[in-house]
């Protein structure tokens, strides 16, 4: 099958997905913004994509030019696609792509059924409307967990009925940048990624106050950037247990943080799945997380880490102390993380995607498939 995978984010995800599909004999054309590629895999892109995967990149600034769409449509037409796979987004070029190739069966991967609190909730009306069109246009909707399907059902039972669950794959691509050994620090924890409201940086600060009092020597590395970090950075500095890296972390440096830490902390208020967990598993990094979204569908309490009820600050701090104090238990959890990482590798999930595409082809064009704006 000849498959188009188009996305404006999740570069590492779609590369691994495309590579795994080629192992089943499919041909894949990735359609990605140049800025996304440059900010993630960069010059290593050609090294990472498998034989059978092609990549078309485009400049976002040109998407208001007529020639932009001429080039995009010509490239995709020449590829002769049989199916279109869109990673949910609200950009105008995605709408144009769907409208131009409206006869193709279409899969939409919905990473977030509803927007997260914080900056994500302020998306323009245009983006929200385009996302709605994509979901209604889809032959099949791909979700990462049953909890997300239940959430979608509360919004639209019709959309939920055409959904298929395939779990979030292991983001093992980040290991490709390992260049030097990094020693694991037994009392260091990691909080990583976008510093948005739903990620619970305020919870992390509360947990940090407890850990400073009851667990001498602990260190919490905070790596990433966002408005929430600006809000709490001064308070974190005064506690003297936080090491703050207020910057975008390039892919080439990610392994340094995940190899160095002994625990990953996710004191989230809300979540869908967790790409950060998918990054941490191949680095054998156990997690302490709040039990929100589909996280409990991946992390089993006592296996790959500990799960704590949302808002239970004392319980979260206690779980961190428990694991850092028991090296034997932590080592067993590292093994469980590696086992789960292997089960969730994209090569292991490829047949599920294969079935997903077959279903989309059988369904064909749903009721709104022919809407051309």
C-alpha positions as a printed Julia matrix, in Angstrom:
373×3 Matrix{Float64}:
   0.0    0.0    0.0
   1.16   3.55  -0.75
   0.59   5.71   2.32
   0.81   9.46   2.93
   1.57  10.4    6.55
   1.18  14.13   7.16
   1.94  15.86  10.44
   3.0   19.25  11.78
   4.54  17.75  14.94
   5.51  14.36  16.42
   8.42  14.04  13.98
  10.12  11.15  15.81
   6.8    9.31  16.08
   5.98   9.49  12.37
   9.51   8.51  11.33
   9.38   5.37  13.45
   5.84   4.64  12.28
   6.85   5.0    8.62
   9.96   2.86   9.05
   7.95   0.07  10.67
   5.38   0.12   7.87
   8.08  -0.39   5.24
   9.02  -3.64   6.95
   5.54  -4.87   5.96
   6.16  -3.89   2.35
   4.36  -0.53   2.34
   5.71   2.64   0.72
   5.37   5.84   2.74
   5.63   9.52   1.9
   6.07  11.77   4.94
   4.74  15.31   4.53
   6.29  17.56   7.18
   7.09  21.24   7.74
  10.77  22.04   7.22
  10.81  23.86  10.55
   9.67  20.71  12.35
  12.42  18.6   10.79
  15.09  21.24  11.49
  14.05  21.57  15.15
  14.02  17.82  15.79
  16.03  15.34  13.7
  17.71  17.99  11.55
  20.47  16.86   9.24
  20.12  13.28  10.53
  16.74  12.86   8.78
  18.06  10.94   5.77
  20.06   8.66   8.05
  16.98   7.79  10.12
  14.39   7.06   7.44
  14.29   3.55   6.02
  14.41   2.48   2.4
  10.84   2.77   1.16
  10.2    6.03   3.02
  10.28   9.34   1.17
   9.99  12.78   2.75
   8.5   15.98   1.35
   9.18  19.07   3.48
   7.67  22.51   3.04
   8.19  26.02   4.38
   5.3   27.15   6.57
   5.79  30.78   5.54
   4.92  29.9    1.95
   1.57  28.3    2.65
  -0.32  31.45   1.65
   1.23  31.33  -1.83
  -0.54  29.6   -4.69
   2.69  27.91  -5.82
   2.97  26.24  -2.41
  -0.12  24.12  -3.08
   0.85  23.43  -6.68
   4.1   21.84  -5.49
   2.43  19.98  -2.59
  -0.35  18.51  -4.75
   2.02  17.62  -7.61
   4.37  15.71  -5.27
   1.56  13.76  -3.64
  -0.16  12.98  -6.95
   3.12  11.65  -8.35
   3.38   9.32  -5.35
  -0.03   7.78  -6.29
  -1.23   7.34  -2.7
  -3.85   4.79  -1.68
  -4.49   6.15   1.8
  -4.04   9.41   3.67
  -2.97   9.39   7.33
  -3.18  12.76   9.09
  -1.87  13.44  12.58
  -4.58  15.7   13.97
  -3.91  19.41  13.48
  -5.71  22.58  12.51
  -3.45  24.02   9.83
  -4.74  25.35   6.53
  -2.39  23.19   4.43
  -3.86  20.07   6.05
  -7.38  21.15   5.14
  -6.26  21.83   1.56
  -4.62  18.39   1.4
  -7.77  16.65   2.62
  -9.97  18.62   0.23
  -7.75  18.01  -2.81
  -7.49  14.25  -2.17
 -11.03  13.83  -0.87
 -11.5   10.5   -2.63
  -8.78   8.8   -0.61
  -9.65   6.76   2.5
  -8.35   8.71   5.48
  -7.07   7.9    8.96
  -6.76  10.65  11.55
  -4.6   10.1   14.63
  -6.05  12.16  17.46
  -3.37  12.64  20.1
  -5.55  14.9   22.29
  -9.33  14.48  22.18
  -9.72  17.81  24.0
  -7.14  20.55  24.34
  -5.01  20.72  27.47
  -5.51  23.56  29.96
  -3.11  26.42  29.37
  -1.71  27.64  26.06
  -3.24  24.74  24.08
  -6.75  25.88  25.05
  -6.24  29.22  23.28
  -6.08  27.83  19.75
  -7.69  29.99  17.1
 -11.25  29.22  16.03
  -9.91  28.34  12.56
  -7.75  25.56  13.97
 -10.6   24.16  16.04
 -12.92  24.09  13.03
 -10.35  22.38  10.81
  -9.81  19.7   13.47
 -13.56  19.08  13.58
 -13.66  18.72   9.79
 -10.75  16.25   9.82
 -12.37  14.05  12.45
 -15.73  14.0   10.66
 -14.03  13.37   7.33
 -11.97  10.45   8.66
 -12.75   6.89   7.62
 -11.15   5.73  10.86
  -9.97   7.67  13.92
  -6.86   6.36  15.65
  -6.65   6.89  19.43
  -3.99   5.85  21.93
  -6.19   4.58  24.76
  -9.63   3.48  25.93
  -9.95   6.49  28.23
  -9.57   8.74  25.2
 -12.28   6.8   23.37
 -14.6    7.28  26.35
 -13.84  11.0   26.33
 -14.52  11.18  22.59
 -17.82   9.33  23.11
 -19.0   12.06  25.49
 -18.34  14.63  22.76
 -19.51  12.63  19.75
 -20.7    9.0   19.95
 -20.58   8.88  16.14
 -16.87   9.68  16.06
 -16.13   7.26  18.91
 -17.78   4.41  17.0
 -15.29   4.72  14.16
 -12.26   4.85  16.47
  -9.53   2.21  16.78
  -7.08   1.93  19.67
  -3.37   1.49  19.0
  -1.13   2.47  21.93
   1.53   5.16  21.7
   4.72   3.6   20.37
   8.09   3.68  22.09
  10.15   6.7   21.03
  13.42   4.81  20.87
  14.73   7.11  18.12
  16.1    9.4   20.84
  18.68   6.74  21.7
  20.28   7.27  18.29
  21.95  10.45  19.55
  23.77   8.8   22.46
  27.42   9.63  22.01
  28.98   9.41  25.48
  28.2    7.34  28.59
  26.16   9.17  31.23
  26.27   7.97  34.82
  22.95   7.37  36.57
  22.57   9.61  39.65
  20.79   7.65  42.41
  18.97  10.63  43.96
  18.17  12.61  40.8
  14.64  12.88  39.4
  13.56  14.38  36.06
  10.67  16.62  35.05
  10.87  17.06  31.28
   9.07  18.76  28.42
   6.69  21.61  27.75
   6.07  23.65  30.88
   2.33  24.06  30.43
  -0.37  24.28  33.09
  -1.66  20.72  32.73
   1.8   19.3   33.48
   1.54  20.23  37.13
   4.65  22.29  37.76
   2.81  23.73  40.78
   2.37  20.16  42.07
   6.07  19.5   41.5
   6.95  22.51  43.63
   4.75  21.22  46.47
   6.27  17.75  46.17
   9.74  19.34  46.2
   9.06  21.08  49.51
   8.18  17.74  51.13
  11.16  15.92  49.6
  13.61  18.61  50.73
  12.5   18.06  54.32
  12.33  14.27  54.36
  14.84  13.12  51.73
  18.21  14.88  52.07
  20.35  14.94  48.95
  17.51  14.7   46.45
  17.75  16.67  43.21
  14.98  17.41  40.71
  16.12  18.36  37.2
  13.55  20.5   35.37
  14.27  20.62  31.64
  12.16  22.47  29.09
  10.49  25.81  28.65
   7.08  27.41  28.97
   5.01  29.99  30.8
   4.56  27.86  33.92
   8.3   27.65  34.48
   8.55  31.43  34.39
   5.85  31.56  37.05
   7.51  29.15  39.52
  11.21  29.45  38.77
  11.99  31.88  41.59
  10.31  29.67  44.21
  12.16  26.64  42.88
  15.49  28.44  43.13
  14.9   29.19  46.82
  14.39  25.49  47.64
  17.88  24.62  46.39
  16.92  21.11  45.23
  15.9   22.06  41.68
  18.31  22.2   38.76
  16.56  24.22  36.08
  17.31  24.08  32.34
  14.98  26.77  31.02
  15.48  26.09  27.32
  14.35  23.97  24.42
  16.24  20.68  24.73
  17.55  19.56  21.31
  17.22  15.9   20.39
  20.99  15.52  20.52
  20.93  16.25  24.29
  17.78  14.41  25.37
  19.6   11.2   26.32
  21.78  13.07  28.83
  18.74  13.88  30.95
  17.06  10.47  30.73
  20.27   8.54  31.39
  21.23  10.74  34.32
  17.94  10.49  36.27
  16.75   7.59  38.42
  13.06   8.56  38.28
  10.78  10.44  35.9
   8.18  12.61  37.64
   4.79  13.35  36.09
   2.62  15.14  38.69
   0.13  16.07  35.96
  -3.27  17.65  36.51
  -4.54  16.25  33.22
  -3.2   14.2   30.31
  -4.08  12.24  27.2
  -1.21   9.75  26.86
   2.38  10.73  27.59
   5.03  11.13  24.93
   7.53  11.73  27.73
   6.88   8.23  29.09
   7.34   6.84  25.58
  10.73   8.59  25.53
  11.71   7.33  28.98
  10.97   3.61  28.58
  13.92   2.72  26.29
  16.2    4.52  28.75
  14.95   2.17  31.51
  13.64   5.09  33.54
  10.8    4.26  35.98
   8.09   6.84  36.57
   6.04   8.28  39.39
   2.91   9.74  37.81
  -0.57  10.87  38.66
  -3.26   8.5   37.44
  -4.77  10.69  34.72
  -5.77  10.15  31.1
  -4.48   6.96  29.52
  -1.29   6.86  31.59
  -2.65   3.95  33.72
  -3.22   1.99  30.51
   0.54   1.95  29.94
   2.19   2.2   33.35
   1.16  -0.47  35.85
   1.46   0.59  39.47
   4.35  -1.32  41.03
   5.67  -2.52  37.66
   7.19   0.36  35.64
   6.79   2.81  38.52
   4.13   4.13  40.85
   0.75   5.71  40.11
  -0.76   8.23  42.52
  -4.23   9.76  42.69
  -4.45  13.27  41.19
  -3.89  15.94  43.82
  -2.33  13.55  46.35
   0.85  15.55  46.94
   1.88  13.65  50.07
   1.3   10.32  48.33
   3.35  11.42  45.34
   6.27  12.47  47.55
   5.99   9.2   49.49
   6.16   7.16  46.27
   9.33   9.02  45.21
  10.94   8.35  48.6
   9.89   4.7   48.48
  11.53   4.02  45.13
  14.7    6.03  45.66
  15.2    4.22  48.98
  14.83   0.72  47.5
  17.49   0.12  44.86
  16.37  -3.47  44.35
  12.81  -2.45  43.53
  14.03   0.34  41.29
  16.25  -2.07  39.36
  13.34  -4.48  38.82
  11.26  -1.59  37.53
  14.01  -0.66  35.09
  13.78  -4.17  33.64
   9.99  -3.83  33.39
  10.45  -0.54  31.54
  12.72  -2.19  28.99
  10.25  -5.06  28.52
   7.38  -2.62  27.95
   9.51  -0.54  25.59
  10.06  -3.64  23.45
   6.35  -4.52  23.4
   5.47  -1.0   22.28
   8.13  -0.66  19.57
   6.61   0.5   16.29
   7.76  -2.7   14.59
   5.56  -4.57  17.06
   2.63  -2.22  16.35
   3.02  -2.19  12.56
   0.51  -4.99  11.96
  -2.06  -3.05  13.97
  -1.55  -0.06  11.69
  -1.82  -2.4    8.72
  -5.24  -3.55   9.97
  -6.18   0.07  10.61
  -5.52   0.96   6.98
  -7.4   -2.07   5.71
 -10.4   -1.0    7.76
 -10.16   2.55   6.4
 -10.11   1.23   2.83
 -13.16  -0.94   3.51
 -15.04   1.98   5.06
 -14.03   4.25   2.2
 -15.47   7.73   2.17
 -17.78   8.57   5.09
 -20.63  11.05   4.84
 -18.53  14.22   4.94
 -15.74  12.85   2.77
 -16.81  14.88  -0.21
 -16.93  18.25   1.52
 -14.53  20.55  -0.29
 -14.12  24.01   1.2
